[in-house]
């Protein structure tokens, strides 16, 4: 390309999306084609627009549709946290690789739909749009699909860090122990007689307090793994407590 030359500065927290040679020459010199939008230029550098909080040119805010001109100095801004998602209740959709994160979000009462099969990027994007859910994924290509309602990159591959990051970024309202971790349905109290046919004999004999999913046959009680789950919930609550 022989179009306008611009310089683009990307914040450190977004460097993982940018090629290593560009990180070493911050700000980067980019040759544009003279017709593409600035949003397209930033995406071509590897940065999903879901991770961009704004763009400025020579110190003034510009829209993604801005077409850069020769010599402009572009600054990419990271998303401001907590990030606001306008126009819908805050709900999430997670791809096939984020099952543990989905279960942990449900554990703390966050509406988190999850596809446990690889239904493909077009179908996920369409579901995000139709149900107005924020798409959570580590797939950068999926985040570039224009039909997404909203999206966010999950930066870590460790479930503890993933949960902390999502809660810090979006600050959802937490309601621990109110959602089924298996199907995302709401839980309600259940007496032992109403769930007796779904309990093993040892569970029936040992426990008296139960909750049942209103959408699937799953039954919950404070079993052997409850202490671990309580630690996950406690960490989540700390993540959303103002300091």
C-alpha positions in Angstrom: 0.0 0.0 0.0 1.1 3.5 -0.7 -1.5 5.4 1.2 -1.2 7.7 4.2 1.3 6.9 6.9 0.0 7.1 10.5 1.4 6.2 13.9 -0.7 4.0 16.2 -0.1 3.7 20.0 -1.6 0.6 21.7 -1.8 0.4 25.5 0.3 -2.3 27.2 -2.7 -4.3 28.3 -3.5 -4.9 24.6 0.0 -5.7 23.4 -0.8 -9.4 23.4 -2.9 -8.9 20.3 -0.2 -7.1 18.4 2.7 -8.7 16.5 6.0 -8.7 18.4 7.8 -6.4 16.0 5.1 -3.7 16.4 5.4 -3.9 20.2 9.1 -3.2 20.0 8.5 0.0 17.9 5.7 1.6 19.9 4.1 3.7 18.6 3.9 1.8 15.3 4.0 3.3 11.9 1.2 2.0 9.8 0.7 2.5 6.0 -3.0 2.7 5.3 -4.9 2.4 2.0 -6.6 5.8 2.3 -10.1 4.4 2.3 -10.3 2.0 5.2 -11.8 3.1 8.5 -9.6 3.5 11.6 -11.5 0.7 13.2 -10.5 -1.6 10.4 -6.9 -0.5 10.7 -6.8 -1.3 14.4 -8.4 -4.7 13.8 -5.9 -5.4 11.0 -3.2 -4.9 13.7 -4.8 -7.8 15.6 -6.7 -5.9 18.2 -10.4 -6.8 18.5 -12.7 -3.8 18.7 -14.4 -5.4 21.7 -11.2 -4.6 23.6 -11.0 -1.0 22.5 -12.6 1.7 24.7 -12.1 4.5 22.2 -9.8 6.0 19.6 -8.2 9.4 19.5 -6.4 11.2 16.7 -4.0 14.0 17.6 -5.7 14.3 21.0 -9.3 14.4 19.8 -11.8 11.5 20.1 -12.9 10.0 16.8 -15.4 7.3 15.8 -14.3 3.9 14.5 -15.5 5.1 11.0 -12.9 7.8 10.9 -10.6 7.5 7.8 -7.1 8.3 8.8 -5.1 10.9 6.9 -1.3 11.3 6.4 0.7 12.0 9.6 -2.1 11.4 12.1 -1.1 10.2 15.5 -3.6 7.6 16.7 -4.1 6.4 20.3 -6.0 3.3 21.1 -7.7 3.3 24.5 -8.4 0.2 26.5 -11.9 -0.5 27.8 -12.9 1.4 31.0 -13.8 -0.9 33.8 -16.4 -1.6 34.9 -17.7 -1.7 31.4 -21.2 -0.7 30.8 -23.4 -2.8 28.4 -26.3 -0.6 27.4 -29.8 -1.7 26.3 -30.1 -5.2 27.9 -29.9 -7.0 31.2 -26.3 -8.2 31.7 -26.2 -11.8 30.4 -23.3 -13.8 29.0 -22.8 -16.5 26.3 -19.6 -18.6 26.5 -18.1 -20.8 23.8 -17.3 -24.5 24.0 -13.8 -23.9 25.6 -15.1 -22.0 28.7 -17.2 -24.6 30.4 -15.5 -24.2 33.8 -15.9 -20.4 33.7 -19.6 -20.8 32.8 -20.2 -23.0 35.8 -18.5 -20.6 38.1 -20.4 -17.7 36.8 -23.6 -19.6 37.4 -22.4 -20.6 40.9 -22.4 -16.9 41.8 -25.7 -16.3 40.2 -24.7 -14.7 36.9 -26.8 -15.6 33.8 -24.3 -17.5 31.7 -25.4 -19.5 28.7 -22.9 -22.1 27.5 -22.6 -24.1 24.3 -21.0 -27.5 25.2 -20.6 -28.3 21.5 -18.8 -26.5 18.8 -21.7 -25.0 16.9 -19.4 -22.6 14.9 -18.8 -18.9 15.0 -21.7 -17.8 12.9 -24.2 -19.6 15.1 -22.6 -18.3 18.3 -22.7 -14.7 17.0 -26.3 -15.1 15.9 -27.2 -16.4 19.4 -25.4 -13.5 21.0 -27.4 -11.1 18.9 -30.8 -12.8 19.2 -30.6 -13.2 23.0 -28.6 -10.0 23.6 -25.8 -11.7 25.4 -22.2 -10.6 25.8 -20.0 -13.2 24.0 -17.1 -14.4 26.2 -14.4 -16.2 24.3 -10.6 -16.6 23.6 -11.3 -16.8 19.9 -10.2 -13.4 18.4 -11.9 -14.3 15.1 -15.2 -14.7 16.8 -15.0 -11.3 18.4 -14.6 -9.7 14.9 -18.0 -10.9 13.8 -20.2 -7.8 13.2 -23.5 -9.5 14.2 -22.4 -9.9 17.9 -24.5 -8.1 20.4 -21.3 -7.4 22.4 -18.2 -9.4 23.2 -15.2 -9.6 25.4 -11.9 -11.5 25.2 -11.1 -13.8 28.1 -7.5 -13.1 28.8 -6.4 -16.0 31.0 -6.6 -19.8 30.6 -6.9 -20.3 34.4 -10.6 -20.5 35.6 -9.8 -18.5 38.8 -8.3 -15.7 36.9 -11.0 -15.8 34.2 -13.8 -15.4 36.8 -11.9 -12.5 38.5 -11.4 -10.8 35.2 -15.0 -11.0 34.0 -16.3 -9.9 37.4 -13.9 -6.9 37.4 -14.7 -6.0 33.9 -18.5 -6.1 34.0 -19.3 -5.9 37.7 -22.4 -8.0 37.4 -24.9 -8.4 40.3 -24.0 -11.5 42.2 -26.6 -13.9 43.8 -24.7 -17.0 44.9 -26.4 -20.3 45.0 -29.4 -19.2 42.9 -28.6 -20.8 39.6 -28.1 -24.4 38.4 -24.5 -24.8 37.4 -25.5 -27.5 34.9 -28.2 -25.7 32.9 -28.2 -22.1 34.1 -31.8 -22.4 35.3 -33.0 -20.8 38.6 -33.0 -22.8 41.8 -35.7 -23.0 44.4 -35.9 -24.6 47.9 -37.1 -28.2 47.9 -38.2 -30.5 50.7 -36.7 -34.0 50.9 -40.0 -35.7 49.9 -40.2 -33.8 46.6 -36.7 -34.9 45.5 -36.4 -38.2 47.3 -36.6 -40.2 44.0 -33.5 -38.2 42.7 -31.3 -38.9 45.7 -28.9 -41.7 46.4 -29.6 -43.5 49.6 -26.6 -42.1 51.5 -27.5 -38.5 50.5 -31.1 -39.1 51.6 -30.0 -40.4 54.9 -27.3 -37.7 55.6 -28.8 -34.4 54.3 -32.1 -32.6 55.0 -31.7 -29.2 53.1 -32.0 -29.2 49.3 -32.5 -26.9 46.4 -33.9 -28.0 43.0 -33.5 -26.6 39.6 -36.7 -25.2 38.1 -35.6 -26.1 34.6 -33.9 -29.5 34.9 -33.9 -32.5 37.3 -30.8 -31.4 39.1 -30.9 -31.4 42.9 -28.3 -29.6 45.2 -27.2 -30.0 48.8 -24.2 -29.1 50.9 -22.1 -32.1 50.1 -18.4 -33.0 50.2 -17.4 -30.3 47.7 -19.3 -27.4 49.3 -16.2 -26.0 51.1 -14.4 -25.6 47.8 -17.5 -24.0 46.2 -17.7 -21.6 49.1 -14.1 -20.6 48.6 -14.9 -19.8 44.9 -18.0 -17.7 45.9 -16.0 -15.9 48.6 -13.3 -15.0 46.1 -15.9 -13.8 43.6 -17.5 -11.5 46.3 -14.1 -10.0 47.1 -13.6 -9.3 43.4 -16.7 -7.1 43.3 -16.2 -5.4 46.6 -15.2 -1.7 46.2 -11.8 -1.0 47.6 
